[in-house]
Amino acid sequence: MAVCKRSRTTIYQPKVGEVVKDRAHKGAEGVYMDTMSGRVYLRPRCGGLEWTTFPSEIERLGETPELVTVYTVDRPRRAPAALAS
């Protein structure tokens, strides 16, 4: 009787701002932004629209990771109470 062995593949966990390769999108390089709801969010190096892929489809580019500074703009969702009156 044959015994099935499952191979355990370690999914790469990049740091925010790290440039990674997306195998699902023809090897496109993108900056890792976040992982939410089982999807990885990447964006182009020079900014632009983010795209999603599965965590199993990303890989490290080289031995030493390249990091890009990620700026987040903190915008208020509504006017402060003093301005709303």
PyMOL commands that set and color helices and strands:
alter all, ss='L'
color gray80, all
select helices_A, chain A and resi 23-25+55-57+81-84
alter helices_A, ss='H'
color red, helices_A
select strands_A, chain A and resi 19-22+28-36+39-43+51-53+58-60
alter strands_A, ss='S'
color yellow, strands_A
deselect
rebuild
show_as cartoon
